Structures are given as C-alpha cells and as structure tokens.
Amino acid sequence: MATAAAVPVLLGLGRFTSQAVQNPSISLDMVTSGTTYDETTNSMTVGSTENCLTSQTANPGTHVHQAHLVIHDVEDLVGWQVRLNYIGDKMRPQVQNPTPFMDSTTGQNVGFTNLPIDAVTQVHRDVTAAQSIPPAPADNTNTPQTALLGGAYIGEPTFAVSP
C-alpha cells in the first residue's frame, strides 16, 4: 500500500521528466533533390520540404515519382510508422525503402532510422521495414485506400545509438 501511494507522489514532483524534444512532425517530400547523406560526417541534410509535385507537362499515364517521408524535430528514434490515405486510382505508394542512401565506408544502406553507428560493431544497425499496400483499383473509380508503412532498427536501444 505504501508503494502504491509513493509512486504518484514521485511522479507528481517531476522526478522522471524527459529532456527530449516532444514536437515531432512528419511530412511527405515530393521533391527529394535537397535530401542527401554525407558518409564522411555520417550526417543527413534535408532540403526544403515540398508537399506538392508540379510539372510543366502533365503525364496522364501511369508513372513513378520518388518521395521521402521526413520526420522533423525528433530525438530517440527507434522506429516509426505512418498511415497514408489516398485515392488509389489517382496516386498511390508502390514500395518503400527505409534506407535510401549508401554509406560506402561501411558498405551499408542507411536512412534516418539507422543513421547512428553502433560503438561496439562500428556499423549502422540493420533496419526492418514493414508495409501493407493494397493492390491498385481500376482506373477512374475514385477508390479511397489506405497503406501502412514503417521501419525500426534491429538491436538494443543504447544511449549512443538512440539517446
């Protein structure tokens, strides 16, 4: 009984406060030209986030565009997931790649989820990707669809990898 009463008191005093930034935002960047990875500094640079894709000449046929899912103002990222809602016969995800860049110093693919290098192994963590993307509906049916995408690094969360 004394333990149950002590826990609310300690939490009420703020003894277990977080120092992490708690204001993350997720954006879909349709123009990926400003997003890069620098293997010499093991850092990523995210350019301006463009949520709209424009073209001088429209292409009404089925074609592919690369887009990046960008997470701003986040600390301690172990994994992520996002649900995309869309009209499946107009625009839809095809696949996801949580590690779109190459680190030639380690010979590994890298993304924000596995950007830190593990101090013990001296390599980036492996990433497990998850996706559930329904098949495309027939054209001109205005079919609402939803897809689930996610990723997480493999291994124990340590301060050096996930502070």
C-alpha positions as CSV (number, residue, x, y, z in Angstrom):
1,M,0.0,0.0,0.0
2,A,2.9,2.4,0.8
3,T,4.5,1.7,-2.6
4,A,1.3,2.5,-4.5
5,A,0.9,5.8,-2.7
6,A,4.6,6.7,-3.2
7,V,4.6,6.4,-6.9
8,P,2.0,9.1,-7.6
9,V,3.9,11.5,-5.3
10,L,7.2,10.9,-7.0
11,L,5.6,11.4,-10.5
12,G,3.9,14.5,-9.2
13,L,7.2,16.0,-8.2
14,G,8.6,15.7,-11.7
15,R,11.4,13.4,-10.9
16,F,11.0,11.5,-14.2
17,T,10.8,14.3,-16.7
18,S,12.0,13.8,-20.3
19,Q,14.6,16.1,-21.8
20,A,13.7,15.0,-25.4
21,V,12.1,17.4,-27.9
22,Q,8.4,16.3,-27.9
23,N,7.2,18.2,-31.0
24,P,7.9,15.9,-34.0
25,S,6.2,16.4,-37.3
26,I,6.1,14.1,-40.4
27,S,6.0,15.4,-43.9
28,L,5.8,13.8,-47.4
29,D,8.5,15.5,-49.5
30,M,7.6,15.2,-53.2
31,V,10.8,16.9,-54.5
32,T,13.7,15.0,-53.0
33,S,16.7,16.7,-54.7
34,G,17.8,18.6,-51.5
35,T,18.0,15.5,-49.2
36,T,21.4,14.0,-49.1
37,Y,23.7,11.7,-47.0
38,D,27.3,12.6,-46.3
39,E,29.3,9.5,-45.4
40,T,32.4,11.5,-44.3
41,T,30.5,13.1,-41.5
42,N,27.7,10.4,-41.2
43,S,25.1,13.1,-41.4
44,M,21.9,13.7,-43.4
45,T,20.8,17.0,-44.8
46,V,17.1,17.6,-45.5
47,G,16.4,20.4,-48.0
48,S,13.1,22.2,-48.2
49,T,10.1,20.0,-47.9
50,E,7.8,20.3,-50.9
51,N,4.4,18.8,-50.3
52,C,3.2,19.3,-53.8
53,L,4.6,17.9,-57.1
54,T,4.2,20.1,-60.1
55,S,5.1,19.6,-63.8
56,Q,5.0,21.8,-66.8
57,T,3.6,18.9,-68.9
58,A,1.1,16.6,-67.2
59,N,1.6,12.8,-67.8
60,P,-1.8,11.1,-67.7
61,G,-0.2,7.6,-68.0
62,T,0.9,5.5,-65.1
63,H,4.4,6.6,-63.9
64,V,6.6,6.7,-60.8
65,H,7.7,9.5,-58.6
66,Q,10.1,9.2,-55.7
67,A,9.0,10.8,-52.4
68,H,10.7,11.0,-49.0
69,L,8.9,10.7,-45.7
70,V,10.7,13.3,-43.5
71,I,10.4,13.4,-39.7
72,H,11.4,16.8,-38.2
73,D,12.2,17.7,-34.6
74,V,12.6,14.1,-33.3
75,E,15.0,12.6,-30.8
76,D,15.5,9.0,-29.8
77,L,14.0,7.4,-33.0
78,V,13.9,3.6,-32.7
79,G,11.2,3.1,-35.2
80,W,8.3,4.8,-37.0
81,Q,5.1,4.1,-38.8
82,V,2.8,6.1,-41.0
83,R,-0.7,5.5,-42.5
84,L,-1.2,7.1,-45.9
85,N,-4.8,7.7,-47.0
86,Y,-5.3,8.4,-50.7
87,I,-7.4,7.9,-53.8
88,G,-5.8,4.7,-55.2
89,D,-6.6,5.2,-58.9
90,K,-5.1,8.7,-58.8
91,M,-1.8,8.4,-56.8
92,R,-0.6,5.6,-54.6
93,P,2.5,4.2,-53.0
94,Q,4.2,1.4,-54.8
95,V,7.0,0.4,-52.3
96,Q,9.0,1.9,-49.5
97,N,12.8,2.0,-48.8
98,P,13.7,3.0,-45.3
99,T,17.4,3.1,-46.2
100,P,17.6,5.1,-49.4
101,F,21.3,6.2,-49.2
102,M,24.6,4.3,-49.4
103,D,27.4,4.6,-46.9
104,S,30.4,3.3,-48.9
105,T,32.7,3.4,-45.8
106,T,30.6,0.6,-44.1
107,G,29.1,-0.8,-47.3
108,Q,25.6,-0.4,-45.9
109,N,22.4,1.3,-46.9
110,V,21.4,4.0,-44.5
111,G,18.4,6.1,-43.6
112,F,17.4,8.2,-40.6
113,T,16.3,5.2,-38.7
114,N,19.8,3.6,-38.7
115,L,22.0,6.8,-39.1
116,P,24.0,6.4,-35.8
117,I,26.9,4.0,-36.0
118,D,27.0,1.4,-33.2
119,A,30.1,1.9,-31.0
120,V,30.6,-1.8,-30.5
121,T,30.1,-3.1,-34.0
122,Q,31.3,0.1,-35.8
123,V,28.5,-0.3,-38.4
124,H,24.9,1.0,-38.8
125,R,22.1,-1.1,-37.4
126,D,20.1,-3.2,-39.8
127,V,16.5,-2.0,-40.4
128,T,13.4,-4.0,-40.6
129,A,10.8,-2.5,-43.0
130,A,7.1,-3.1,-42.8
131,Q,4.5,-2.3,-45.4
132,S,0.9,-3.1,-46.2
133,I,-0.1,-1.5,-49.5
134,P,-3.3,-2.7,-51.2
135,P,-3.4,-3.5,-54.9
136,A,-4.3,-0.7,-57.3
137,P,-8.0,-0.3,-58.0
138,A,-9.4,0.1,-61.5
139,D,-8.8,3.5,-63.1
140,N,-11.4,6.2,-62.8
141,T,-13.2,4.6,-59.8
142,N,-12.2,7.2,-57.2
143,T,-11.4,4.4,-54.7
144,P,-10.2,5.5,-51.3
145,Q,-7.4,3.4,-50.0
146,T,-5.0,3.3,-47.0
147,A,-1.5,2.0,-46.7
148,L,0.7,1.4,-43.7
149,L,4.4,1.9,-43.8
150,G,7.0,1.6,-41.1
151,G,10.5,0.7,-40.1
152,A,12.6,0.0,-37.0
153,Y,16.3,-0.7,-36.4
154,I,17.3,-4.1,-35.1
155,G,19.1,-4.2,-31.7
156,E,19.0,-2.9,-28.2
157,P,18.4,0.8,-27.9
158,T,21.5,2.2,-26.4
159,F,22.3,5.8,-25.4
160,A,24.9,6.2,-28.2
161,V,22.5,4.9,-30.9
162,S,19.3,6.2,-29.6
163,P,19.9,8.8,-26.9
